[in-house]
Amino acid sequence: MKNGDFKELLKSIDQARKIHSGRMKPSRASKFSPIIVTNIRKKLHVSQAKFAYLIGVSIDTLQNWEQGRRVPEGPALALLKVAETNPKAVMKALYAPSH
């Protein structure tokens, strides 16, 4: 790893610590309400069990999102944002046969 890249990584870790401890606000934050998760699933016309399976989470996780007890993060949040914008593309990708 190049020295400059390593310094950038250390800077990012320091920022993450400050954000986690409340000493710094994140530069961007994604908020996703439970209603949005439910609406996305309904747009796709699938059950909770099928949707959870398709996006690779447990049904408990999906139910927690839909009931507002938890908030999707990371790749799941990214996938939900794409599904909200273009549900047909997501369904096409999720139902595509794997190689």
N, C-alpha and C positions, 0 to 999 in steps of 0.2 A: 504494500500500500504506500502511495506517495505521502510525503510528510504533510503537504497541504490538505490532502484528503483526510488524513488522520486528525489534523487540527480541526477540520470542519465537523468531523464525527464527534470529537470531544465537546465542541461548542453546542452541537445538537443535544447531546446527553445532558449537558449543564442546563440548557433551556427546558428540557423535559422535566428535570428535577424541580426547577423553579415553578413550572406550570403545575406539576403534581402537588407541590406544597402550597400553592396559592399565592406565591410571591410574584407570579407573572401570568398574564392572560395569554391564551393561545392566539396565534395570529389568525387562525380560522377555526371555526367550530361548526360542526354539522349537527343540526337538530332534526330528529325524525320522530314524528308523533306516532302513537299507536294506531291512530286512524289511518295514517298513510300506509303503514304496513298492511293493515287489513284491506284497504282499498286496492293496493297492488295485487294482493292475492286474489281478490274477487275479480279484478280486471282479467286475470289470467284464467279464471274459471276453474280453479282447483281447490281441493280441500286443504285443511291445515296439514294433514299428514302428507299429502302429495307435495305440497309446496315446500315443506320442511325437507323432505327427501330430495327434491330437485335442487335446492340451494345448499344442501349438505349440512343442515343443522338438525338438532333434535326437535321433536314436536314440542317438548317442554320449552325450549329456547324460543321457538316461534310464538307460542302462547304467551310467554313472558313479554315479548316485544308487543304483541297485539293488546295485551292488558296493561301495558305501561310500567311493568315492574322492572324491565331491563331495556336497554337501548342497543340497537345493532351497532357494531364497530367494525373497523378494518375492511376486509374484502366483502363481508356480508353487507355492510353499509354501501359500498361501491356498487355491488350488484343490485341492491334495492333501488338505488338512485337511477341506474340504467333501466331497470324494470319499470320504474315510475314514468320515465320518459318514453321508452319504446318497449312495451311489454311483448309485442310480437317478435321482436328480434331476440329477446331473452328466451322466450319459449322455443324459438327455432334453434338457438344455441344449446339450450339445455336438453332438448330432445334429439339433437344430432347424434348419430352413432359415433362411438369413440373408435379410434383406429387401433 
